[in-house]
Amino acid sequence: MKLSGGFDAKRLRPRERRNWGMRLAAGFSALLATLGVLLAMAGAASLLGRPAALGELNANPAGAAVILGGGLLLLYLGIWFWRRSRLRLRRSRELNLSPHLMKKHD
């Protein structure tokens, strides 16, 4: 197939904007997940009978269970936010093709 002289493949992709907001959100969510892992490890260590990692905050089993639950919740939220921000970062790389040029899926 012969390409015409006026064809420019760069027109098919959108002009990339710098998504610093999404990058900062991904970094913040990674920090949130890291904090969740650390809190979950501290709560689990206190429940398993090791010395209290956070001092008097999780010295009793109920406090350690709260720390463990909070850490797991922060880990879940951090991973969820990170995945959403990564999807939004990658979504900008899609091609700008007209719907009638796409394959028809019945």
N, CA, C and O atoms as a GROMACS GRO file, in nm:
protein
  424
    1MET      N    1   0.084  -0.116   0.000
    1MET     CA    2   0.000   0.000   0.000
    1MET      C    3   0.089   0.123   0.000
    1MET      O    4   0.180   0.134   0.081
    2LYS      N    5   0.062   0.213  -0.088
    2LYS     CA    6   0.143   0.332  -0.101
    2LYS      C    7   0.089   0.441  -0.008
    2LYS      O    8  -0.031   0.468  -0.004
    3LEU      N    9   0.180   0.501   0.064
    3LEU     CA   10   0.140   0.610   0.154
    3LEU      C   11   0.143   0.741   0.077
    3LEU      O   12   0.233   0.766  -0.003
    4SER      N   13   0.046   0.823   0.102
    4SER     CA   14   0.045   0.953   0.036
    4SER      C   15   0.146   1.045   0.104
    4SER      O   16   0.185   1.022   0.218
    5GLY      N   17   0.185   1.146   0.036
    5GLY     CA   18   0.286   1.236   0.088
    5GLY      C   19   0.238   1.318   0.207
    5GLY      O   20   0.320   1.364   0.286
    6GLY      N   21   0.109   1.338   0.220
    6GLY     CA   22   0.058   1.421   0.328
    6GLY      C   23   0.024   1.344   0.454
    6GLY      O   24  -0.031   1.402   0.548
    7PHE      N   25   0.056   1.216   0.459
    7PHE     CA   26   0.021   1.136   0.576
    7PHE      C   27   0.122   1.160   0.688
    7PHE      O   28   0.243   1.157   0.665
    8ASP      N   29   0.071   1.184   0.807
    8ASP     CA   30   0.157   1.205   0.923
    8ASP      C   31   0.104   1.117   1.036
    8ASP      O   32  -0.005   1.140   1.088
    9ALA      N   33   0.183   1.018   1.075
    9ALA     CA   34   0.138   0.923   1.177
    9ALA      C   35   0.126   0.989   1.314
    9ALA      O   36   0.055   0.937   1.400
   10LYS      N   37   0.193   1.099   1.336
   10LYS     CA   38   0.186   1.166   1.466
   10LYS      C   39   0.047   1.222   1.495
   10LYS      O   40   0.011   1.245   1.610
   11ARG      N   41  -0.032   1.243   1.390
   11ARG     CA   42  -0.168   1.294   1.410
   11ARG      C   43  -0.258   1.191   1.475
   11ARG      O   44  -0.361   1.227   1.532
   12LEU      N   45  -0.223   1.064   1.467
   12LEU     CA   46  -0.308   0.960   1.525
   12LEU      C   47  -0.299   0.958   1.677
   12LEU      O   48  -0.393   0.915   1.744
   13ARG      N   49  -0.190   1.003   1.731
   13ARG     CA   50  -0.175   1.006   1.876
   13ARG      C   51  -0.198   1.147   1.927
   13ARG      O   52  -0.160   1.244   1.862
   14PRO      N   53  -0.261   1.158   2.043
   14PRO     CA   54  -0.282   1.292   2.098
   14PRO      C   55  -0.151   1.352   2.146
   14PRO      O   56  -0.055   1.280   2.176
   15ARG      N   57  -0.147   1.481   2.154
   15ARG     CA   58  -0.030   1.548   2.206
   15ARG      C   59  -0.023   1.520   2.356
   15ARG      O   60  -0.119   1.543   2.429
   16GLU      N   61   0.091   1.471   2.400
   16GLU     CA   62   0.102   1.430   2.538
   16GLU      C   63   0.110   1.552   2.629
   16GLU      O   64   0.193   1.641   2.609
   17ARG      N   65   0.023   1.553   2.727
   17ARG     CA   66   0.029   1.655   2.830
   17ARG      C   67   0.108   1.596   2.945
   17ARG      O   68   0.107   1.475   2.966
   18ARG      N   69   0.173   1.679   3.016
   18ARG     CA   70   0.248   1.632   3.133
   18ARG      C   71   0.151   1.616   3.248
   18ARG      O   72   0.095   1.714   3.298
   19ASN      N   73   0.132   1.495   3.290
   19ASN     CA   74   0.036   1.462   3.396
   19ASN      C   75   0.106   1.458   3.531
   19ASN      O   76   0.119   1.351   3.591
   20TRP      N   77   0.152   1.572   3.577
   20TRP     CA   78   0.219   1.574   3.706
   20TRP      C   79   0.123   1.544   3.819
   20TRP      O   80   0.162   1.485   3.920
   21GLY      N   81  -0.002   1.582   3.802
   21GLY     CA   82  -0.099   1.553   3.907
   21GLY      C   83  -0.120   1.403   3.926
   21GLY      O   84  -0.127   1.354   4.038
   22MET      N   85  -0.129   1.332   3.814
   22MET     CA   86  -0.147   1.186   3.823
   22MET      C   87  -0.019   1.119   3.875
   22MET      O   88  -0.026   1.020   3.948
   23ARG      N   89   0.095   1.173   3.837
   23ARG     CA   90   0.220   1.116   3.888
   23ARG      C   91   0.234   1.138   4.038
   23ARG      O   92   0.277   1.049   4.111
   24LEU      N   93   0.196   1.257   4.084
   24LEU     CA   94   0.200   1.283   4.228
   24LEU      C   95   0.099   1.196   4.302
   24LEU      O   96   0.126   1.149   4.412
   25ALA      N   97  -0.018   1.174   4.242
   25ALA     CA   98  -0.118   1.087   4.304
   25ALA      C   99  -0.066   0.943   4.312
   25ALA      O  100  -0.089   0.874   4.411
   26ALA      N  101   0.004   0.897   4.208
   26ALA     CA  102   0.060   0.762   4.211
   26ALA      C  103   0.168   0.751   4.318
   26ALA      O  104   0.177   0.650   4.388
   27GLY      N  105   0.250   0.854   4.332
   27GLY     CA  106   0.353   0.853   4.437
   27GLY      C  107   0.293   0.856   4.576
   27GLY      O  108   0.339   0.786   4.666
   28PHE      N  109   0.190   0.939   4.595
   28PHE     CA  110   0.123   0.946   4.724
   28PHE      C  111   0.058   0.813   4.760
   28PHE      O  112   0.064   0.769   4.874
   29SER      N  113  -0.005   0.750   4.661
   29SER     CA  114  -0.070   0.621   4.689
   29SER      C  115   0.033   0.512   4.718
   29SER      O  116   0.006   0.422   4.797
   30ALA      N  117   0.151   0.520   4.656
   30ALA     CA  118   0.257   0.424   4.688
   30ALA      C  119   0.305   0.445   4.832
   30ALA      O  120   0.331   0.348   4.903
   31LEU      N  121   0.316   0.570   4.874
   31LEU     CA  122   0.353   0.598   5.013
   31LEU      C  123   0.245   0.550   5.110
   31LEU      O  124   0.276   0.499   5.218
   32LEU      N  125   0.120   0.565   5.071
   32LEU     CA  126   0.009   0.518   5.153
   32LEU      C  127   0.015   0.366   5.168
   32LEU      O  128  -0.006   0.313   5.278
   33ALA      N  129   0.042   0.296   5.059
   33ALA     CA  130   0.054   0.150   5.065
   33ALA      C  131   0.173   0.107   5.150
   33ALA      O  132   0.164   0.009   5.224
   34THR      N  133   0.284   0.180   5.141
   34THR     CA  134   0.401   0.148   5.222
   34THR      C  135   0.371   0.167   5.371
   34THR      O  136   0.410   0.085   5.454
   35LEU      N  137   0.302   0.276   5.404
   35LEU     CA  138   0.263   0.298   5.542
   35LEU      C  139   0.169   0.189   5.591
   35LEU      O  140   0.178   0.146   5.706
   36GLY      N  141   0.080   0.144   5.504
   36GLY     CA  142  -0.010   0.035   5.540
   36GLY      C  143   0.065  -0.094   5.567
   36GLY      O  144   0.032  -0.167   5.661
   37VAL      N  145   0.167  -0.124   5.486
   37VAL     CA  146   0.247  -0.245   5.509
   37VAL      C  147   0.320  -0.235   5.642
   37VAL      O  148   0.324  -0.332   5.719
   38LEU      N  149   0.378  -0.119   5.670
   38LEU     CA  150   0.451  -0.103   5.796
   38LEU      C  151   0.360  -0.114   5.918
   38LEU      O  152   0.396  -0.177   6.017
   39LEU      N  153   0.242  -0.054   5.910
   39LEU     CA  154   0.148  -0.065   6.023
   39LEU      C  155   0.098  -0.208   6.039
   39LEU      O  156   0.083  -0.256   6.152
   40ALA      N  157   0.071  -0.275   5.929
   40ALA     CA  158   0.024  -0.414   5.938
   40ALA      C  159   0.133  -0.503   5.997
   40ALA      O  160   0.104  -0.593   6.076
   41MET      N  161   0.257  -0.479   5.958
   41MET     CA  162   0.367  -0.559   6.015
   41MET      C  163   0.383  -0.532   6.164
   41MET      O  164   0.408  -0.624   6.241
   42ALA      N  165   0.369  -0.405   6.205
   42ALA     CA  166   0.381  -0.373   6.348
   42ALA      C  167   0.268  -0.437   6.428
   42ALA      O  168   0.291  -0.491   6.536
   43GLY      N  169   0.146  -0.432   6.376
   43GLY     CA  170   0.033  -0.495   6.445
   43GLY      C  171   0.046  -0.645   6.452
   43GLY      O  172   0.017  -0.706   6.555
   44ALA      N  173   0.091  -0.707   6.342
   44ALA     CA  174   0.108  -0.853   6.342
   44ALA      C  175   0.220  -0.894   6.436
   44ALA      O  176   0.208  -0.996   6.505
   45ALA      N  177   0.328  -0.818   6.440
   45ALA     CA  178   0.438  -0.851   6.531
   45ALA      C  179   0.394  -0.841   6.676
   45ALA      O  180   0.434  -0.922   6.759
   46SER      N  181   0.311  -0.742   6.707
   46SER     CA  182   0.263  -0.728   6.844
   46SER      C  183   0.165  -0.840   6.880
   46SER      O  184   0.164  -0.888   6.993
   47LEU      N  185   0.084  -0.883   6.784
   47LEU     CA  186  -0.009  -0.993   6.811
   47LEU      C  187   0.063  -1.126   6.828
   47LEU      O  188   0.018  -1.212   6.903
   48LEU      N  189   0.173  -1.143   6.758
   48LEU     CA  190   0.247  -1.269   6.766
   48LEU      C  191   0.337  -1.278   6.888
   48LEU      O  192   0.405  -1.378   6.908
   49GLY      N  193   0.340  -1.174   6.972
   49GLY     CA  194   0.413  -1.181   7.097
   49GLY      C  195   0.549  -1.117   7.094
   49GLY      O  196   0.623  -1.127   7.192
   50ARG      N  197   0.585  -1.054   6.987
   50ARG     CA  198   0.712  -0.983   6.981
   50ARG      C  199   0.699  -0.851   7.058
   50ARG      O  200   0.588  -0.810   7.091
   51PRO      N  201   0.809  -0.787   7.087
   51PRO     CA  202   0.798  -0.658   7.157
   51PRO      C  203   0.716  -0.558   7.077
   51PRO      O  204   0.717  -0.559   6.954
   52ALA      N  205   0.647  -0.472   7.148
   52ALA     CA  206   0.560  -0.374   7.082
   52ALA      C  207   0.642  -0.280   6.996
   52ALA      O  208   0.737  -0.217   7.044
   53ALA      N  209   0.606  -0.270   6.870
   53ALA     CA  210   0.681  -0.187   6.777
   53ALA      C  211   0.647  -0.039   6.792
   53ALA      O  212   0.730   0.047   6.762
   54LEU      N  213   0.528  -0.009   6.837
   54LEU     CA  214   0.485   0.130   6.850
   54LEU      C  215   0.468   0.171   6.996
   54LEU      O  216   0.391   0.262   7.026
   55GLY      N  217   0.538   0.107   7.086
   55GLY     CA  218   0.532   0.143   7.227
   55GLY      C  219   0.399   0.105   7.289
   55GLY      O  220   0.349  -0.005   7.268
   56GLU      N  221   0.343   0.197   7.366
   56GLU     CA  222   0.218   0.173   7.436
   56GLU      C  223   0.096   0.175   7.344
   56GLU      O  224  -0.014   0.138   7.386
   57LEU      N  225   0.114   0.218   7.220
   57LEU     CA  226   0.001   0.229   7.128
   57LEU      C  227  -0.061   0.093   7.097
   57LEU      O  228  -0.183   0.081   7.087
   58ASN      N  229   0.023  -0.008   7.082
   58ASN     CA  230  -0.032  -0.140   7.054
   58ASN      C  231   0.022  -0.245   7.152
   58ASN      O  232   0.056  -0.356   7.113
   59ALA      N  233   0.028  -0.207   7.281
   59ALA     CA  234   0.079  -0.300   7.382
   59ALA      C  235  -0.023  -0.408   7.414
   59ALA      O  236   0.016  -0.521   7.445
   60ASN      N  237  -0.151  -0.379   7.408
   60ASN     CA  238  -0.253  -0.481   7.436
   60ASN      C  239  -0.301  -0.543   7.304
   60ASN      O  240  -0.287  -0.482   7.199
   61PRO      N  241  -0.358  -0.663   7.310
   61PRO     CA  242  -0.401  -0.731   7.186
   61PRO      C  243  -0.509  -0.656   7.108
   61PRO      O  244  -0.511  -0.661   6.985
   62ALA      N  245  -0.598  -0.585   7.178
   62ALA     CA  246  -0.703  -0.512   7.106
   62ALA      C  247  -0.642  -0.396   7.026
   62ALA      O  248  -0.680  -0.372   6.911
   63GLY      N  249  -0.548  -0.326   7.085
   63GLY     CA  250  -0.481  -0.217   7.014
   63GLY      C  251  -0.399  -0.269   6.897
   63GLY      O  252  -0.394  -0.205   6.791
   64ALA      N  253  -0.337  -0.383   6.915
   64ALA     CA  254  -0.259  -0.442   6.806
   64ALA      C  255  -0.349  -0.485   6.691
   64ALA      O  256  -0.312  -0.472   6.574
   65ALA      N  257  -0.469  -0.537   6.725
   65ALA     CA  258  -0.563  -0.575   6.619
   65ALA      C  259  -0.612  -0.453   6.543
   65ALA      O  260  -0.631  -0.460   6.421
   66VAL      N  261  -0.634  -0.342   6.614
   66VAL     CA  262  -0.676  -0.218   6.548
   66VAL      C  263  -0.565  -0.167   6.455
   66VAL      O  264  -0.592  -0.124   6.343
   67ILE      N  265  -0.441  -0.172   6.503
   67ILE     CA  266  -0.328  -0.130   6.419
   67ILE      C  267  -0.316  -0.220   6.297
   67ILE      O  268  -0.292  -0.171   6.187
   68LEU      N  269  -0.332  -0.351   6.315
   68LEU     CA  270  -0.325  -0.444   6.203
   68LEU      C  271  -0.437  -0.417   6.103
   68LEU      O  272  -0.412  -0.414   5.982
   69GLY      N  273  -0.560  -0.398   6.150
   69GLY     CA  274  -0.672  -0.368   6.061
   69GLY      C  275  -0.654  -0.237   5.988
   69GLY      O  276  -0.681  -0.228   5.868
   70GLY      N  277  -0.608  -0.134   6.059
   70GLY     CA  278  -0.583  -0.005   5.995
   70GLY      C  279  -0.473  -0.013   5.890
   70GLY      O  280  -0.481   0.050   5.785
   71GLY      N  281  -0.370  -0.091   5.920
   71GLY     CA  282  -0.261  -0.109   5.823
   71GLY      C  283  -0.308  -0.181   5.698
   71GLY      O  284  -0.270  -0.144   5.586
   72LEU      N  285  -0.390  -0.284   5.716
   72LEU     CA  286  -0.443  -0.354   5.599
   72LEU      C  287  -0.537  -0.266   5.518
   72LEU      O  288  -0.539  -0.275   5.395
   73LEU      N  289  -0.615  -0.181   5.586
   73LEU     CA  290  -0.703  -0.088   5.515
   73LEU      C  291  -0.622   0.014   5.436
   73LEU      O  292  -0.654   0.043   5.321
   74LEU      N  293  -0.517   0.069   5.497
   74LEU     CA  294  -0.431   0.163   5.426
   74LEU      C  295  -0.361   0.096   5.308
   74LEU      O  296  -0.345   0.158   5.203
   75LEU      N  297  -0.320  -0.028   5.324
   75LEU     CA  298  -0.258  -0.101   5.214
   75LEU      C  299  -0.355  -0.119   5.099
   75LEU      O  300  -0.320  -0.098   4.983
   76TYR      N  301  -0.478  -0.157   5.130
   76TYR     CA  302  -0.579  -0.175   5.026
   76TYR      C  303  -0.609  -0.044   4.954
   76TYR      O  304  -0.615  -0.040   4.831
   77LEU      N  305  -0.628   0.063   5.031
   77LEU     CA  306  -0.657   0.193   4.969
   77LEU      C  307  -0.540   0.243   4.885
   77LEU      O  308  -0.561   0.300   4.778
   78GLY      N  309  -0.418   0.222   4.933
   78GLY     CA  310  -0.301   0.265   4.857
   78GLY      C  311  -0.289   0.192   4.725
   78GLY      O  312  -0.258   0.253   4.623
   79ILE      N  313  -0.312   0.061   4.725
   79ILE     CA  314  -0.305  -0.016   4.601
   79ILE      C  315  -0.418   0.024   4.507
   79ILE      O  316  -0.397   0.033   4.386
   80TRP      N  317  -0.537   0.047   4.561
   80TRP     CA  318  -0.651   0.086   4.478
   80TRP      C  319  -0.627   0.221   4.412
   80TRP      O  320  -0.650   0.237   4.292
   81PHE      N  321  -0.580   0.321   4.490
   81PHE     CA  322  -0.550   0.453   4.433
   81PHE      C  323  -0.436   0.445   4.331
   81PHE      O  324  -0.441   0.511   4.228
   82TRP      N  325  -0.336   0.364   4.360
   82TRP     CA  326  -0.222   0.351   4.269
   82TRP      C  327  -0.266   0.293   4.135
   82TRP      O  328  -0.225   0.341   4.030
   83ARG      N  329  -0.349   0.189   4.139
   83ARG     CA  330  -0.396   0.130   4.014
   83ARG      C  331  -0.482   0.227   3.934
   83ARG      O  332  -0.469   0.232   3.811
   84ARG      N  333  -0.568   0.303   3.999
   84ARG     CA  334  -0.651   0.402   3.929
   84ARG      C  335  -0.567   0.512   3.867
   84ARG      O  336  -0.593   0.555   3.754
   85SER      N  337  -0.467   0.558   3.939
   85SER     CA  338  -0.384   0.664   3.883
   85SER      C  339  -0.298   0.612   3.768
   85SER      O  340  -0.275   0.685   3.671
   86ARG      N  341  -0.250   0.489   3.776
   86ARG     CA  342  -0.172   0.432   3.665
   86ARG      C  343  -0.259   0.413   3.542
   86ARG      O  344  -0.213   0.435   3.430
   87LEU      N  345  -0.385   0.372   3.561
   87LEU     CA  346  -0.475   0.358   3.447
   87LEU      C  347  -0.500   0.492   3.380
   87LEU      O  348  -0.505   0.500   3.257
   88ARG      N  349  -0.516   0.597   3.459
   88ARG     CA  350  -0.538   0.730   3.401
   88ARG      C  351  -0.414   0.781   3.330
   88ARG      O  352  -0.424   0.852   3.230
   89LEU      N  353  -0.297   0.746   3.382
   89LEU     CA  354  -0.173   0.787   3.315
   89LEU      C  355  -0.159   0.717   3.180
   89LEU      O  356  -0.117   0.779   3.082
   90ARG      N  357  -0.194   0.591   3.173
   90ARG     CA  358  -0.179   0.515   3.048
   90ARG      C  359  -0.292   0.540   2.950
   90ARG      O  360  -0.275   0.518   2.830
   91ARG      N  361  -0.405   0.586   2.997
   91ARG     CA  362  -0.520   0.608   2.910
   91ARG      C  363  -0.493   0.718   2.808
   91ARG      O  364  -0.554   0.719   2.702
   92SER      N  365  -0.402   0.809   2.839
   92SER     CA  366  -0.375   0.919   2.746
   92SER      C  367  -0.295   0.873   2.625
   92SER      O  368  -0.280   0.950   2.530
   93ARG      N  369  -0.244   0.751   2.625
   93ARG     CA  370  -0.164   0.703   2.513
   93ARG      C  371  -0.246   0.631   2.406
   93ARG      O  372  -0.190   0.577   2.311
   94GLU      N  373  -0.376   0.631   2.420
   94GLU     CA  374  -0.460   0.561   2.322
   94GLU      C  375  -0.462   0.636   2.190
   94GLU      O  376  -0.436   0.757   2.185
   95LEU      N  377  -0.493   0.564   2.083
   95LEU     CA  378  -0.499   0.626   1.951
   95LEU      C  379  -0.629   0.703   1.934
   95LEU      O  380  -0.733   0.667   1.989
   96ASN      N  381  -0.621   0.809   1.857
   96ASN     CA  382  -0.740   0.888   1.826
   96ASN      C  383  -0.794   0.844   1.691
   96ASN      O  384  -0.775   0.913   1.591
   97LEU      N  385  -0.859   0.732   1.688
   97LEU     CA  386  -0.917   0.682   1.564
   97LEU      C  387  -1.067   0.704   1.565
   97LEU      O  388  -1.131   0.698   1.670
   98SER      N  389  -1.121   0.729   1.450
   98SER     CA  390  -1.266   0.744   1.439
   98SER      C  391  -1.333   0.610   1.465
   98SER      O  392  -1.276   0.505   1.434
   99PRO      N  393  -1.453   0.611   1.522
   99PRO     CA  394  -1.521   0.485   1.553
   99PRO      C  395  -1.548   0.400   1.430
   99PRO      O  396  -1.551   0.277   1.440
  100HIS      N  397  -1.568   0.461   1.314
  100HIS     CA  398  -1.599   0.381   1.196
  100HIS      C  399  -1.475   0.311   1.140
  100HIS      O  400  -1.487   0.224   1.054
  101LEU      N  401  -1.356   0.348   1.188
  101LEU     CA  402  -1.234   0.280   1.144
  101LEU      C  403  -1.199   0.159   1.230
  101LEU      O  404  -1.117   0.077   1.191
  102MET      N  405  -1.262   0.148   1.345
  102MET     CA  406  -1.234   0.036   1.433
  102MET      C  407  -1.303  -0.091   1.382
  102MET      O  408  -1.400  -0.085   1.307
  103LYS      N  409  -1.250  -0.205   1.425
  103LYS     CA  410  -1.312  -0.332   1.386
  103LYS      C  411  -1.445  -0.345   1.456
  103LYS      O  412  -1.462  -0.302   1.570
  104LYS      N  413  -1.536  -0.405   1.387
  104LYS     CA  414  -1.668  -0.426   1.445
  104LYS      C  415  -1.668  -0.560   1.520
  104LYS      O  416  -1.635  -0.664   1.463
  105HIS      N  417  -1.703  -0.554   1.644
  105HIS     CA  418  -1.711  -0.675   1.727
  105HIS      C  419  -1.858  -0.705   1.751
  105HIS      O  420  -1.927  -0.630   1.821
  106ASP      N  421  -1.907  -0.813   1.695
  106ASP     CA  422  -2.049  -0.850   1.713
  106ASP      C  423  -2.064  -0.948   1.826
  106ASP      O  424  -2.175  -0.990   1.856
   0.00000   0.00000   0.00000
